Amino acid sequence: MTLRSLLLYGRLLRGFRNGWSMIRTVRGGPPCKSALLWDGTRISHPPGRSGLVDIIIELWLEQPYTRDGFYQPADGDVIVDAGANVGVFSIWVSRQNPHCRVIALEPFAENFAYLEANLHAARLGVERVKPHQIALGPTFGQGRMTDTGNRSLDHTITMGGETAGVGTVPVIPLSGLFELTQTERISLLKVDIEGSEHDAFGNAEPNTLRRFDRIAIEYHDNLRPGTLALLQARLEPTHHCITRASTVEGCGILLATRRTDEPGC
């Protein structure tokens, strides 16, 4: 057993009542259906799917979207969690500062049901975290979700025009987030949308992008080759960008901070 593993197991035990069950999952045991915090808050997950412990380790413990001084929520901040899944990041970031406001977007119906239930279990009313069953995309319209694997993360969206129907979800572009959040500026846009970041940022205008103080994106070149290069090309005129590759080839995190010489600074 490595030192890194021991440190991880210790953090799971300190953070969660069912830390031993989560450790068994990490070591190849059955998937955990929920994560139970020491204050009694339970974060539940679709029981037929894997991935909860991986999400907890990434978002709750490793904190790739906020660590190393990139972002800490301040009073009055507006945060958009695009690809909220079952709410792990939304719950975590809201706990860092109860006076910020989080908008959680999750288009997949199964995940969205657990997102709503977990926010209720965490006693986070809509004034703190407001969920929407909406996808982020290239334009306003409708999309259809496709289940592509056994994890709760394994879903993709296909744009389907403007007409709503059975199984469709609303899609909004980056520019639509400001009306949705009812604010002029967004302090942090966190994006983990399994390859759809390519479409969401593909035609983004500088006047829209500069209204985001910070943007943290999980990029998926493994799903959409050229995604990282596209994101960098779109964001570098308005933001300082750094990237962190992950252990999965073609994936990583892009962190963008609005340039200090941009309007509004």
Wavefront OBJ file of the C-alpha trace (Angstrom):
o trace
v 0.000 0.000 0.000
v 1.427 3.383 -1.003
v 1.684 6.510 1.111
v -0.704 8.239 -1.302
v -3.299 5.496 -0.730
v -2.920 5.747 3.049
v -3.407 9.513 2.927
v -6.491 9.107 0.744
v -8.003 6.510 3.059
v -7.373 8.757 6.043
v -9.165 11.657 4.371
v -12.149 9.453 3.536
v -12.373 8.270 7.144
v -12.109 11.821 8.509
v -14.724 13.163 6.113
v -17.339 10.425 6.001
v -19.074 8.117 8.457
v -19.078 5.352 5.870
v -15.443 5.923 4.976
v -14.648 2.212 5.314
v -17.285 1.351 2.691
v -15.836 3.978 0.381
v -12.332 2.553 0.888
v -13.629 -0.915 -0.024
v -15.014 0.572 -3.251
v -11.632 2.153 -4.040
v -9.992 -1.239 -3.476
v -12.308 -2.955 -5.977
v -15.313 -3.709 -3.808
v -18.973 -3.005 -4.613
v -19.959 0.579 -5.516
v -21.188 2.792 -2.688
v -24.781 3.976 -3.067
v -24.244 7.026 -0.858
v -21.689 9.103 1.025
v -22.574 9.904 4.638
v -20.960 12.979 6.167
v -20.235 13.134 9.875
v -22.997 15.730 10.368
v -25.544 13.200 9.064
v -25.902 14.627 5.555
v -26.266 11.842 3.013
v -25.283 12.285 -0.640
v -27.083 9.575 -2.598
v -26.353 8.186 -6.038
v -28.210 5.989 -8.553
v -27.789 2.490 -7.067
v -27.335 0.742 -10.390
v -24.367 2.894 -11.382
v -20.756 3.269 -10.317
v -18.781 6.465 -9.902
v -19.860 8.087 -6.638
v -16.611 7.464 -4.756
v -14.588 8.682 -7.749
v -16.657 11.885 -7.790
v -16.223 12.358 -4.034
v -12.455 11.881 -4.252
v -12.126 14.269 -7.168
v -14.474 17.070 -6.151
v -14.598 16.837 -2.346
v -11.009 15.860 -1.603
v -8.810 16.842 -4.569
v -10.820 20.019 -5.394
v -9.418 20.539 -8.917
v -11.654 23.526 -9.670
v -10.681 25.630 -6.662
v -7.350 24.585 -5.165
v -3.997 26.408 -5.134
v -5.661 29.784 -4.740
v -7.559 29.640 -8.042
v -10.921 30.368 -6.416
v -12.544 30.678 -3.012
v -16.195 31.745 -2.847
v -16.834 35.191 -1.385
v -20.049 36.709 -0.059
v -22.422 37.458 -2.918
v -20.594 35.350 -5.515
v -22.642 33.622 -8.199
v -21.366 30.186 -9.211
v -22.636 28.045 -12.081
v -22.093 24.296 -11.785
v -22.620 22.992 -15.343
v -22.737 19.216 -15.279
v -23.735 19.085 -11.629
v -24.378 15.314 -11.640
v -25.830 14.435 -8.204
v -24.647 17.686 -6.599
v -21.284 16.903 -5.003
v -19.542 20.080 -6.167
v -22.604 22.285 -5.591
v -22.924 21.059 -2.007
v -19.196 21.324 -1.347
v -18.787 24.875 -2.697
v -21.926 26.106 -0.937
v -20.510 24.838 2.344
v -17.346 26.865 1.781
v -19.390 30.067 1.992
v -23.114 30.017 2.799
v -23.441 33.562 1.434
v -22.649 32.656 -2.176
v -25.291 31.499 -4.674
v -24.961 28.347 -6.784
v -26.879 27.511 -9.957
v -26.659 23.761 -10.644
v -27.306 22.524 -14.190
v -27.862 18.790 -14.784
v -29.699 17.589 -17.897
v -29.877 13.826 -17.288
v -33.194 13.004 -15.599
v -31.880 10.249 -13.314
v -29.035 12.411 -12.018
v -31.303 15.437 -11.671
v -33.669 13.549 -9.362
v -30.742 12.689 -7.087
v -29.411 16.241 -7.325
v -32.702 17.620 -5.994
v -32.873 14.977 -3.252
v -29.283 15.602 -2.160
v -29.762 19.365 -1.984
v -32.808 18.787 0.196
v -30.876 16.350 2.413
v -28.086 18.925 2.750
v -30.682 21.538 3.804
v -29.726 23.828 0.934
v -32.736 25.824 -0.198
v -33.024 27.390 -3.645
v -31.723 30.684 -2.276
v -28.346 28.917 -1.843
v -28.341 26.235 -4.554
v -30.942 26.289 -7.316
v -31.108 23.232 -9.602
v -32.187 23.319 -13.253
v -32.631 20.370 -15.609
v -30.848 22.225 -18.400
v -27.846 21.483 -20.623
v -25.138 23.864 -21.745
v -24.688 23.952 -25.514
v -23.988 26.073 -28.582
v -27.385 27.787 -28.813
v -30.891 27.863 -27.390
v -32.852 24.752 -28.288
v -33.615 21.233 -27.202
v -31.393 18.202 -26.801
v -31.613 14.490 -26.149
v -29.487 12.717 -23.577
v -27.789 9.422 -24.462
v -26.692 6.925 -21.822
v -23.181 5.830 -22.840
v -21.936 3.766 -19.894
v -22.462 2.427 -16.401
v -21.245 5.485 -14.491
v -23.549 8.365 -13.601
v -21.081 10.546 -15.550
v -21.482 8.625 -18.800
v -24.059 10.663 -20.692
v -23.844 12.833 -23.774
v -26.273 15.243 -25.400
v -27.290 15.678 -29.021
v -28.907 18.887 -30.149
v -32.409 18.350 -31.518
v -33.586 21.717 -32.777
v -36.095 24.012 -31.134
v -39.067 21.710 -30.528
v -39.532 20.102 -27.123
v -40.724 16.519 -26.942
v -40.628 13.408 -24.834
v -37.114 12.853 -23.536
v -35.780 16.265 -24.518
v -34.192 18.863 -22.251
v -33.686 22.612 -22.751
v -30.265 23.691 -23.976
v -28.863 27.184 -23.415
v -25.638 28.845 -24.580
v -23.119 30.564 -22.337
v -24.789 33.906 -23.024
v -28.064 32.550 -21.616
v -26.554 31.919 -18.194
v -26.814 35.569 -17.193
v -30.575 35.726 -17.621
v -30.902 32.354 -15.900
v -28.853 33.514 -12.911
v -30.257 37.061 -12.988
v -26.827 38.607 -12.656
v -24.451 40.673 -14.772
v -21.326 38.738 -13.800
v -20.613 35.147 -12.826
v -17.792 34.597 -10.348
v -17.074 30.984 -11.293
v -18.286 28.835 -14.166
v -17.425 25.180 -13.504
v -17.929 22.941 -16.549
v -17.851 19.136 -16.654
v -20.108 18.135 -19.531
v -18.387 15.118 -21.070
v -17.223 16.536 -24.384
v -20.005 19.064 -24.926
v -17.627 21.832 -23.822
v -16.411 21.811 -27.440
v -19.847 22.938 -28.662
v -20.593 25.238 -25.735
v -17.427 27.301 -26.279
v -17.112 26.840 -30.031
v -18.802 30.117 -30.982
v -18.534 31.982 -27.677
v -18.031 35.709 -28.127
v -15.416 37.694 -26.154
v -18.148 40.011 -24.831
v -19.808 36.974 -23.268
v -16.632 35.335 -21.961
v -15.334 38.439 -20.221
v -18.440 38.391 -17.993
v -17.061 35.262 -16.284
v -14.429 36.122 -13.670
v -13.142 32.530 -13.553
v -13.863 29.472 -15.658
v -12.843 25.918 -14.733
v -13.404 23.292 -17.417
v -12.753 19.568 -17.537
v -11.720 19.098 -21.162
v -12.133 15.845 -23.077
v -9.834 15.594 -26.071
v -10.372 11.836 -25.817
v -14.042 12.361 -26.716
v -13.718 15.382 -29.011
v -10.198 15.751 -30.462
v -9.092 19.370 -30.601
v -11.202 20.475 -27.645
v -8.332 21.841 -25.555
v -6.922 23.838 -28.476
v -10.363 25.282 -29.191
v -10.904 26.266 -25.556
v -7.516 27.948 -25.365
v -8.152 29.865 -28.592
v -11.512 31.112 -27.324
v -10.407 32.017 -23.819
v -6.886 33.396 -24.108
v -7.971 36.796 -25.532
v -9.959 37.473 -22.337
v -8.448 35.176 -19.694
v -5.138 33.880 -18.407
v -5.241 30.095 -18.891
v -3.404 27.222 -17.288
v -3.967 23.507 -17.847
v -3.504 20.468 -15.651
v -3.429 17.095 -17.384
v -5.130 14.220 -15.588
v -4.154 10.563 -15.351
v -6.646 9.802 -18.144
v -5.038 10.430 -21.520
v -6.670 13.341 -23.352
v -8.407 14.727 -20.256
v -7.559 17.458 -17.803
v -8.599 20.741 -16.260
v -8.334 24.164 -17.871
v -8.424 27.077 -15.410
v -9.082 30.541 -16.799
v -8.889 33.817 -14.853
v -10.141 37.037 -16.450
v -7.314 39.341 -17.434
v -6.878 42.350 -15.149
v -6.841 44.743 -18.097
v -10.302 43.567 -19.190
v -13.300 45.919 -18.810
v -14.861 45.775 -15.351
v -11.654 45.012 -13.469
l 1 2 3 4 5 6 7 8 9 10 11 12 13 14 15 16 17 18 19 20 21 22 23 24 25 26 27 28 29 30 31 32 33 34 35 36 37 38 39 40 41 42 43 44 45 46 47 48 49 50 51 52 53 54 55 56 57 58 59 60 61 62 63 64 65 66 67 68 69 70 71 72 73 74 75 76 77 78 79 80 81 82 83 84 85 86 87 88 89 90 91 92 93 94 95 96 97 98 99 100 101 102 103 104 105 106 107 108 109 110 111 112 113 114 115 116 117 118 119 120 121 122 123 124 125 126 127 128 129 130 131 132 133 134 135 136 137 138 139 140 141 142 143 144 145 146 147 148 149 150 151 152 153 154 155 156 157 158 159 160 161 162 163 164 165 166 167 168 169 170 171 172 173 174 175 176 177 178 179 180 181 182 183 184 185 186 187 188 189 190 191 192 193 194 195 196 197 198 199 200 201 202 203 204 205 206 207 208 209 210 211 212 213 214 215 216 217 218 219 220 221 222 223 224 225 226 227 228 229 230 231 232 233 234 235 236 237 238 239 240 241 242 243 244 245 246 247 248 249 250 251 252 253 254 255 256 257 258 259 260 261 262 263 264 265
